[in-house]
Amino acid sequence: MELQGGYKPSPDPRFDSMSGTLDVEHFERNYGFVEEMEEEEIKKLKERQKSGLKTGKKGQKLRRKLGVKIEDLEEEKKELNRLQMKRGERVKSQIDRSARKSVKRSLRENVEVKGGGKFYLKKREMKKLEVEAKFEELKKRGGNKAVKKALEKRRKKNKTKDSKRMIK
């Protein structure tokens, strides 16, 4: 593609197959500092939100110290919510990736022990193993409480799905 005056735009490496594929783990290692910066930002925004909730002289003093304007609090609340959602999605994807990785590792070990050629599971069996590994990873990170919370969310989701099907 050539534009006026002989100018050729440089190709975008994100869409060029010559640049290779995205290795998410490598990306997270290299840009881990961004996550740390976001965590700091979340702490600051939470502190600013707390100052907005306090009333009287203490609240005024704290808002003055932090440089908080009451008009900006709503926008900062939206930003805080966005960052927390982003963090939650990132953690969820890390858990999914590690679960998938552990399933693949265990399958590879089974093939090595038993011998023979390549072995592929059916999608349904693979999904079942991934779900089990995901709950194991949740248990490692957050204990039984995290697993119970995830199961409760899943039950609630399935219950609403069932109720919608029953209405139709």
N, C-alpha and C positions, 0 to 999 in steps of 0.2 A: 504494500500500500504506500503510495507516494502522494504527498500533499503539494500544494502550491510552493513554488520556489525551491524545489528539489529537496524538501525536508522529509526525512523518513522517520516516523516515530519508532522509538526503540521498543522491541517486543517485550511484553509483560512476562517475566519469568514464571509467574504463578500459573500461567496457562500454557506454558511451553513444555512439551513432553521431554525435551532435552535436559530440563532442570531436575528430573527425577521425581520420585514420589515423596509424599509427606510421611515422615516417621514421627508420630505423635510423641513418643517417649523422648526422642532426641530433642524435639522442639521444646517439651516441658523442661528438660534439663537445662537447655540453653537460655530459656526465657523464664526461669523460675523466679527471678527477681521481680518480674511483673506481678506475680501472685503475691509476693511479699508486700509490694507497694499497694496493691489493692486491699490487703488485710489492714495495713496502716490507715488507708483512706476510710475503711469501714469503721475502725476504732474512732477516728476523728469525727466522722459524721454521727456516730452514736453519741459521742460526748456532746456535740453541738445540739443534737435533738434533745438530750437530757436538759441542757441549759434552757431550751425553749419551753420545757414543761414546768420548770421552777418559776415560782412567782415571788413577788416582793423584792426586797433589797438584795437578797442572796442571788436571785435569778438575774436581776439587772447587772449585778457585779460580775457574775459568771459570763453573761452574754457579752458584756463589755470586754472582759479579759480575752474571750475567744473571738471577738469581732463578729458576733452573730447578729444579723438583722432579722427581725420577726417575719418580714416579707419573704425572705429567702428560705425559711424553714420548710415550706411545702415542697419547693423544688429539691432541696437537699434530702427530704424524706423520700422522694421518688428516686433520686440517685442512690441512696442507701439501699432501697429495695432492689434496684437494678443490680447493684454490686453483689448483694446477698444471693439473688437468684443465679447470677453468673457463677458464684462460688459453689452453690449447690449443684448446678449442672456439671461443673468441672469435677467435683468430688464423685458424682454419680457416674460420669464417664470413666473416671479412673478405676472405680470399683468394677464396672463392667469389663474394662480392658484387662484388669488383673484376673478377673474370674475366667475370661476367655483364654487368657494365657495359661492359667493353671490347668484348665481342662485339656488344652492342646498338649501341655507338657505331660500330663498323666497318660493321655492316649499314646503319645510317642514312647513313653517308658513301657507301657503295656505291649506295644508292638515289638520293642527291643527284647523284652523278656521272653515273649512267646515265640518270637521269630516270625518268619514269613514276610510277605510283601506289604504293600501299602494297605491301610485299613481306613475306611471312611464310615462314619456313623450316619444314620438317617437324621434328617433335620430335627425331627421331634425329639430323638434321643439326645442330640447335641444341645438342643435348647434346654432340656431337662437338666443335663449336667451343668450347663452354664448357670441356670437358676440356683442350683445347689451350691455351686462355687461362689456365686454372688452372695448368698446368705452366709457362707463361711467367712468371706471377706468382711462382710458387715459385722459379723460376730467378733472378728479380730480387731476391727477399728473401734466399734462402739459397744461391744458386749451384748448380752442378752436383751438389754433394753432397746437397742437399735433394731435388733431382729424383730422383736415384738411390735415395735412401731411400724416397721416396714410391712409386716404381715397384716397388721390392722388396716393400714392404708390399702393394701391389696384387697382385703375382704370388703372394705367399704366400696372400692371401685367396682368390684364384681357384683356387689349387691345393687348398686345403682344401674349397672348394665342389665342385670336380670329384671329389675323393676321396669326399665324402659321397654324391654322385650315383651314383658307381660302386658303392658298397656296396648301395644300395637296389635 
